[in-house]
Amino acid sequence: MIKFLFKGLLRDKTRSLLPIIVVSLGVMMTVFLQAYMGGIFADSIETTANFSSGHVKVMTEAYKENQSQIPNDYAIMGINDVMKKLKNTYPDMTWIDRIQFGGLLDAPDSKGVTRSQGNVMGMGIHLLGNQDEINRMDLKSKLLTGHFPQKKGEVMITDELFRKMNLKLGDRVTLISNSMYGDMAMYNFVVSGTIHFGTSALDKGMIIAGIEDVRVALNMENAAGEVLGFFNDSPYVDSKAKELSAEFNAGNTKKSDQFSLAMLPMSGIGGMDFMIAYSENAQYIIIFIFVFAMSIVLWNAGLVGGLRRYGEFGLRMAIGESKHEIYRSLIGESLLVGLMGSIIGISIGLTFAAILQKHGLDIRDMMRNSNMMMPSIIRAQITTTTYFIGFIPGVLSTVIGSMLAGIGVYKRQTANLFKELEG
């Protein structure tokens, strides 16, 4: 039976050509969009994790409750011992300590009198003698002028702040902030370079310095605001991060102790839960849209084709074939069309996705005024799902379209079909 239907489709192009083209185009777009969106979401999540949240984040209980205020008075004390314990307990992860802070950046003139000031958000990371954080945060692509700090006392600031304060490379600036103990802290830096993130929220006033300088500036010796953890063997997996956090908190977190350690998964930080949930369900949204749209197109195509085939249906009924058998054969044809169109569409979609995955698309100019953390180069991500996701809309849409169009067979009277056969 399958062989018979297949031969019929090959010999009568009017029954198969348009549906196969429609299915192929729809499946191609489904496959490509799934890989494209999967790549965007995965890269965006990893970019955010690398820059600010980590796959998991360790902090004190009080710091966790007031994250938006960056309360360094609740920083982790004895950070060296904490880092050693984390690395020994979870050797399959990378652990990085950082300090975030806010303050005022003051630029004096030659007489030491303030000539310009700017509000800043800052980050202390491991810079001197270590390229890991520079690579992790993709700072090389963001460096505009100068160089990364090569010695103590050097700092990088955003290009927008640099121009606003009328600074030059090598100028001395003073950070005015609060120390870990709540008193005023002042520390002198030398501007070594400028950076541009392409995100307006960061470019207005972000500074990055070596973590040891920040510890001295804020009186945070052997302390850090937070510790970021990254999975070595995989990108972010929400279930894995939640399981790890629950395990850690069960043995370390005490609600009665403000300085006890607590771990949060990335989905529990800064509203990232929506983005992660959306990224996990985006492919199902794509499938639904294309199944719905393609079913309507194929339904109309089936109705038009059915009108032309009523003579054929009359002949088949004349030789004893029932309406049920005719209807089932239409469904069988649609399955073959769906499979053929899906294979063609998946092949084309995978080709485009592979090209985008390999070469990427540079969007730095497009994201210049964005408020989202996005990678500078977008790449598709081909996963196991990409290879078979196209079969769902490809086969479902053709079957649904044929089922709707084939209802017309039951609505036709047998006498009318014979009349059409005679005509």
N, C-alpha and C positions, 0 to 999 in steps of 0.2 A: 504493500500500500504506500509506504513512504517513498519507495523508488518510483512508483507511478506518479505521485504528487510532485516529486522533484523534477521528473521529466516534463510534466505539464507546465511547471513554472519556467523551465528553461526554454521551452518551445514557444510559450506565449508571453512575450516580454511585457505586454500591457498589463498582465496580472501581477508581475513581480518587480519590474524596473522602478516604478515610482515608490512603492513601499520600501524597497531595499535602500533606495537613495535617502528617503526620509529617515529610516532607522539608522543608517550609517552616519548621517550628519548628526542626529540626536545623540547617538552613542559616542561619537567622536567628541562632541562638546561635553558630554557627561564625564568621560574619562579624563579629558584635558583639565576641566574645571576642578575635578576631584584632586588631581595631582597638583594643580596650581594653588588651590585654596589650602590643601594640606601643607604645601611648602610654605605659603605665607604664614599660616597659623603656627606651624612648627618653628619657623625662623623667628617670628615675633615673640613667641613664648621663650625661646632660648635667648634671644636678645635681651628681653626683660630680666630673665633669670641671671644672665651674665652681668648685667649692669647694676641691678638693685636688689633682687629678691632671692637669688639662688633657687635650686630645686627645693631645698628646705632652708629655713633660717632659725638659728639658735640665738636666743636673747634671754634676758631676765624676765621674770613674770611681770614686774612693774613696767619695764620697757615695752613689753608686748602690748600692755593695755593702753599705752600712750605713744604708739609708734609715730603717729603723724607729727608729734611735737619733738621728735628726736631727743628724748630725755637722757642725755649722757650722764646725768647724776645717778641713773640706774644702770650704768654700764656693767659689763661682765668684769669682775675683778679676778686676778690670777689667771689671765688669759693664756699664759704659756702652759699651765697645767691643764686647762680646759682643752686647748688644742691638742695636746698630747693624748688626753683621754679619748677625744673624738676620733683621732687618727688610729688609735689602737683598737677601739671598739668597732669602728666602721672603716676598715682598711680599704674597702672597695669604693670609697667615696673620696672626693677632693674637698678639703676644708680650708676656707680663707677667712681671715678676720679683717674687718673694716671698721672705720669710724665715719659716721655722717655728722655734720654739724652745720650750724648757721651762724651768721655774724655780719659784721660790717668791714668792708675792705677800704682802707684809707691810703691815699697816695699823697705824700708830702712833697713840697717843692724843695729847692736847694737850701732853704733856710729852716726846713723842718716844719713849715706851716702847711696845714692841709690845703690842697688845691682841688681835690676831687674825692668823692666817696661813692660807694655802691653797695647795696645789699647783696649778700652772696649766700648760696648754699654750697657746702663743700663736702669733699670726700677724701678720706685718708686711706690710701691703698699701698700695697707693696710695689714700689717702683724701682728703688735703687738696687742694681745688680740682679734684677728679676724681670724677665719679659712676659711671664705668665699672665699677669693681670693686664698688661698692655694688649696682649693678644686676645685675652678673654673678653675684654670690653671693646675690642676693635678700635683702639685709640689711634693706631697708625693712620687709618683712613680719615680720621677726624683732625689730625694735626695740620694746621695751616701754616704757621710760621714758627721759627725757633726750633727748640728740641725738647725732649722729655727731660725732667729733672735728672741730673747726673751726679749731684752732690747734695748734701743736706742744706736746707734753707731755700731750695728752688721750688717754684710753683707754676702750674699752668692755669690759665684763665680763658674763658670763652672770648672769641674775637669781638663779639658785640660789646661785652663789658670793657674789653681792652680799648676799643675805640671811644666808647662813652666816657671813660675816665682819662682819655688822652695820654695813654701810657706808651712807653717804648720798651723793647726787649732790654732786659738788664736793669729796669727801674726797680727801686725798692718800694714795697708796699707793706702795710701793717694790717694784720688780721685782728679785729677786736671782737671777742666772743665771750662766752661763759665757760669757766673751767668745769671739771667734773664735780667740783665741790660747791659750785654756785657763785663763786666770786668772779670778778672781771679778769679776763685773760687777754694779753696782747703779745703778738709774735711777729717778727719781721721776716718777710720772704723777698726773694728776688724773682721777677717774672722771667721764666726761661722759654716760654712758648705760648702760642694761642691755639685753641681748638674750636671746632664748629660741629655741633651735633646734628644740626638740621631740624631741631625740635625747639620751638620758641620757648617752652617752659624752662628748658635747660640753658639755652643760649643767652637768656637775659642776665644770668649771674651765677655761673657754675665755676668752681675752682677745684683743682685736683692736686694733691700734694702727697709726699711720702708719708706713710702711716707713722713712722718714728718722729717726724717733725710735728705731726698733729698731736701725738702723745705728749710731746714736750710742751707744745703751745697750750693745750687744754689740761695740763697736769694730769694726764691719764697714763702714767707709767704702768706697764704690765696690765693694761686694761683695753677693752674694745667694746664698741657699742653693740656689735652683732657679728655672728659667725655664719657664713654662707656655705652650704653643702651642695655638691654637684655629683650626680651619678656618673661614674666612669664608664659604665658599659652600655648606657642608653641615654636618649634624650629624656625630657621630663615625662614621667608616667604618674598621673594623679593618684591612682590607687596605691602604687608603691610608696609615694611620698607620704600619703596619709597613714599607711601602715607603719612606716618608719617613725613618724611623728608620735603616733599613739604609743608605740613601744618605748620611745625615749621619754615621753612625758610621764608614763606610768612609773618610771624609776627615778625621775629627777624633779618633777614639778610638785611644788607644795604651795597651795593657794595662800597659806598663812605666812609664807616667806617671800617677801618681795624680790629677793635676790636669788631665788632658786631658778634654775634654768628651764626654759620652755622651748619647744620646737614647733614651728608652724610649717605646713606644706605650702608650696607656692600658691595654691588655690585659696588659701586662707589669708593672703596678704594683698591689701590694696585693691579689692574688687576683682582680682584675677579669676575668681571662680566662674564668673559669667563668660569671660573670654575662653577659658579652658573648656567649659561645658559646650559652648557654641562651636568650638573647633571640633569637638568630638561628634557633634550631631550635624555639622554642615553638609556632610556627604548625603545624609538621608533627606535633607531639604532639597538638594540638587536632584536626587532621584525622583522625588515626588513631583517637582516642577516639570521635569522632562517626561515622566510617565503621563502626566495629565495633558501636557501640550501635544505630545506625539500621538496619544490616543485619539484626541479630537481630529488631528490631521488624517490619521489612518482610518478613522471612522468615516470621514467624508470620502476618502479615497475608496474605501470599501463599498460605500453606497453607490458611488459612480460606477465602479466596476461591477457591482451586483446588478445594476440596471442593464448593463450590456450582456450579462451572463444569464438573464432569465430564460432565454431560449435554450441554453445548455441545461439549466435546471429542469426545464420541461422535458427534454430528451431523456435525462437521467431518471426522472420519475416515470416516464413512459416505459422504460425497460425494467421497472420494478424497484427502483431505489427510493427509500423513504426520505421524508424531510429531515428526520434525525440524522440519517447517514450523510445527507448533503451538508447539513450544518457541521457535523463532525469533520468532514473533509475540509471545509473552510477553515476550521480551527487548526487542522493539521497543516494546511498550506501556510497559515499565519505563523505557526511555530517555525517552519523551515525558513520563511522570509525573515523572521526575527533573528534566528541563529546566524543566517548568512550576513544580514546587515550588521549584527553585533560584532561578528568576527572582523568584518571590514572596518567598522567604526573604531573598534578597540585597537586595531593595528595602526590606523592613522593617528588616533589620539595619543597612543603610547609614543609614536614617533615625535610628535610635537612636544610632548611632555619631556621626553628624553633630551631633546635639544635645549629646552628651557632649563632643565636640571643641570646640564653640563655647562652651558654658557651664561645663564642668568640674565637678568634685566636690571640695568642700573637705574635706580629711581631717586638718586640723591637730590636732583633738582626738583622733582615732584614733591618730595617730603620736606622741603626747606622750611615751610611754615606750619608743619604738622605738630600736633600735640601728642602723638602716639609714638611709642618706641617701636621703630621698624628697622629691619636690616636695610643697609644701603643697596644691596643687590638681592633681588627677588629670584628665587629658584623654585622650580617644581619639585615635588617629592613623590617618587614612584614607590608605592608600597605593594604588599600582596593584594590589598583591596583593589588597587588600580587595575589589576589584570582581569578581575571578574565583575567589577561593579557595573560595567556597561551592559552585561547580559540582563540585568534586572529591568531597566527601562526598555531595552531593546526587545526582549521577549514579551514582557508584560504589556507594553503598549500595543504591539501587533495583535496579541491575543484579545485584549480588551476591545480594540478597534474592530476586529473581525466578529467578535461576539455581538457587539452592538449593531454592526452592519448586517450580520447574518440573520438577525431577528426578522428582517424583511421577508425572508423565505417562508417563515411560518404565517406571515400576514397575507401572503399571496394565496389565492384560491387555485386549486389544481387545474380547474377549467381555464383560468386565465393563462396559466403557464403553457397549457397545450395550445391555446390560441396564438400565443407569442411564438411557439414552436412552428405552427403552421404558417405564421406571417413571415 
